[in-house]
Amino acid sequence: MHIPPAAIAYSVLAIGLLCAMDAAVKLVSWQEGVLTATWLRYLFGGLLLIPAALLMRRRMPDRAGLRIHALRGLLLTFTSLTFFHGIAVLPLAEAITLAFVAPLMVPPLAALFLKERMRGRAALAGALGFIGVIVTVQGADGSYSEGNRGLAIASILVSATLYALQALILRARAQRDDAISIAALAGVVPLALLTPAALALDGLPATASLPAAALSGALGAAGILILTRAYALAEAQVLIVFEYTGLFWAALLGWFIFAERPRLEIFLGAAIIAGACILVSRAERPAPPAAPSAV
């Protein structure tokens, strides 16, 4: 199968931008806490994506579709909160490697909620992914308490499960709704939920935190739009392989910004998880490309 070089370039660039967004959110979370950092990411991202959708006169979903996207937005809110809690504690490369298990969650959740038949290859991939998670979390240097580390690992895995749930909704709506509208709506609901909570619990953020927060929003918006372009040029099942370049970006950013030296176990675990995800992606029937979504 021929993959357009532009699709590869867009995909790798988009993943790099989204990993850079994670690094920016990690910085803000250290200064303001996870709740405010998550809110600011959606605030500044929404300031770019929502006007873009309006100016481009994109078609919005009907009322029933809006209700479904509201549910997806609720899931994305807690996906983001749990994921950003994890990256605030764990090294960036380790957190993103653990998040790679999200595609493995889709087949069992689809079997549970959509009554889809779960193939044997998907079950095998899930078992391999679990082994990959165990390998990834080995060899920590003990620079933080085991309680904090355990909670952070659990948060990332909860985030992956929630992300897989919203992916089921996205799969059902991606062929009906406009991709830019989907991206904009994915920010509206979290913003509506997080704004009162962040202001009531944390108050206004410090001015010094705003540049990194604005950068996180801009990087997230750019990453989503570029990834949307990549998925317009090639099938999702082909491009999923390039999402694992996120480990390279995360290791590079973690080392450069946070002085995090990735452990060998992280790369070994990532290889196992990536192999499992490729296995499960080939177990599914080919489908038209779906609009992507990012935390």
N, C-alpha and C positions, 0 to 999 in steps of 0.2 A: 504494500500500500504506500503510495507516494504521499508524503507529508509536506505541504508547502513550507519552504524555509521561513516565510514571514510568520506563519503560525507558531513555529518553534521559537522564533525570536520574541514574539509578543508574549508567549507563555512564560519563558524564562525571565524576561524583564518584569512581567507582572508579579511573578512569585517573589522576585527580588524586592520589588517595591512593597509588597505586603509584609515581607520579613522585616524590612526597614521600619514599616509602621509598627510592628510588634516591638521593635527595639525602642522606638519613640514612646510608645505607651508604657513600656517598662520604666523608662526614665521618669515619666510623669507620675506613675503609680508610687514610685519611691518618694516623690515630693508631696503628692496630694492624696494618696490612697487609691485603691483599685476602683472604687465607685466613681470618684470624680474623674479619674483618668479615662474610664470607659465612657462616661458622659461626654467629656470633651472630645474624645475621638469621634463620636457620633455627631456632636454639635458642629465641629469644623468640617467633617465629611459631608454632612447634610447641607451646609452652606454652599457646597460645590455641586453635589449631585442633584438636589431638589430643583434649584434654578435651571440646571442643564436640562432636566426632564421637561420642565415647563417651557423653556425657550425653544426646545426642539419639537414642541407640540406632540409629545409622545402620547399614544392612546393609553388611557388608564383602564384597569380591569373593571368589570361590572360590579354591582353591589355584593353579589355572592363571592366574587373573586377577591374583593377587598376584605371580606371577613376572613377568608382563608389566609390572605397575606398578613392580616392582623395576628392570627395565630402563629404564623411563621415569624413575625417580628417579635412576639413574646418569647418564642424559643431562642431566637438570635440574641435577645437581651441577656438571657441567662447563659447562653453559650459564651458570649463575650465576657461576662463577669467571671465565670469559672475559669476560662482560658487565661484571662489577664491576671487573675490571682495566681495561677500556676507559673506564668512567666515572670511574675514579680519575685518569686522565690527561687525557682530552678534556673540553671543555665539555659540560655536561649536555645541552643542546639538540642539539649535534652527535651525541653518542653515541646518544641516543634516536632521532634521525632516521635514523641508519645502521641501527639495529635494526628500523626499519620494513620492511626488505627481507625479513624472515622469511616473511611469507605468499607472497612470490614464489618462495621455495625449495621450497614444498610440491609444486607440480605436477611439477617434474623429479625430485624425490626419490620421489614416488608412482609415477612412470613407471619409475624405477630399481628400487625395492624391491617395489612392489605390482603392477607391470606394467600400471598404468593408462595409457590413451592420453593423451598430452599434446596438447592442442589448440593450434592456431596462435595463438589469442589469448593463451594463457598464455605461449608463447614470445615474442611481441611484448612482453607485460608484463614479462617477465624482462629483455629488452634495454633497455626504458625504465627499469627499476629500476637497472640497471647505470649508465646515463647519470646518473640521479639521485644515485647514490653518488659518481660522479666530480665532479659539480657541488658536492655537499655538502662535500667535503674541500678545496675550493679556498679560497684567501684566508686561511689561518691566519697569525697574527701573529708566529710564530717565538718565542713565549715559552717553548717547551720544545724539546728536541732532536728532530730529524727521526726518529732511531731510535726514541725512545720513542713519538712520535706514530704512526709507521708500525706499530709493534707493537700499539698500542692500537686503531687502525683495524682491523687484521687480527683482533684479539681479538673485536671487536664483530661482525664478519662471520662468524667461526667460531661465535660464540654464536648468531647468527641461524640458521645452518645446523643446529646442534644443536637449537635450539628447534623448527624445522620438523620435524625427525625425531621429536621427542617428540609433536608435534602429530598426526603420523600414528598413533601409538599411541593418543593420546587420542581421535581420531576413531573408532578401532575399538572403544574401550571405553566411550565416553561414554553410549551408549544402554543399556548393560548395568549400569553401576555407579552408585551414588549419588554426587551431585555433591560433598557435604560429605566423604564418604569419599575421593573422588578427591583433593580438596584436602589432606586430612590425610595421605594416603599420599605425596603429592608432597613433603611435608616430612620424612617419617620416614627415607627412604633417604638423602637428602643429609645429614641430621643424623647418621645412623649412620656415614657415610663421613667427614664433616668433623670430627667430634669428636676422634677419636684423632689425626688428621693435624694439626689446629690446636694441640692440647695438646702434641704431641711436637715440633713445629717452632717454635711461637711461645710456648708456655706460656700461663699465665693472663693475660687482658687486664687493663689498668689499670682501677681503679674509675671513673676519670673518663670512660672510654669507654662505660660501661654505659648511661647514660641515652639516648644517641643510638642505641645498639644495641637497647635495649628498644623505643624508638620505631620503629625500622625494622621490627622483628618485628610490632608492633601495627599499623602502617600496612599492611604486606604482608598480614596476616591479614584486616584489615577490607576492604582492596581486593579480595581474592579473593572473600570472602563477598558483598560488594555486587555485584561483577561477575557472580557466579553468579545472583543475583537478577535482574539485568538480562537475562541470557540465558534466564531462565525466562519472561520476558515478551515477548521478540521474537527473531526468527531471527538467527543469528550473521552471516549475509551482510548483514543490514541494519545491525547494530550495529558492524560493522567500521569503518564510516566515522567513528564517533565516537572510535575509538581514536587518530585523528590529532589530537585535542585534546591529546594528550600533548605535542606540540611547544609549545603555548601554556603548559602547566604547567611543562615543563622550562625554557623560556626565562625564565618568571617566577621560578621557584625558583633557577635558575642566577644570574640577575641579583641577586636579593635576598640569597641566602646566600653565593654565591661571587664576586660582582662580575663575572660573565661576561656580556659583551655579545654577543648572538648576531649572527653575520654575515648579510648578505643572502644569501650563497650557501647557507646552511643552510635558509632558508625556500624558496628556489627549488628546491633538491634535495628538500626534503620534499614540495613540491607535485608534483614529477615522480614521486617514489616513491609518494605517496598515490594519484595517478591510475593508476599501474601496478597497485597493489594492488586498487583498485576494478575495474579492467579484468579482472584475473584472477579476482576473486570473482564477477563476472558471467559468466565463462566456464564456471564449474562449475555442475552441476545443483543446484537447491535441496535443502538437507538440513535435517533437524530440528536445533534448536539444540543445541550441544555444551557441556558444562561447560568453562569457561575455565580456563586455567592461567597463572600469572604467575611470573616469576623472583623 
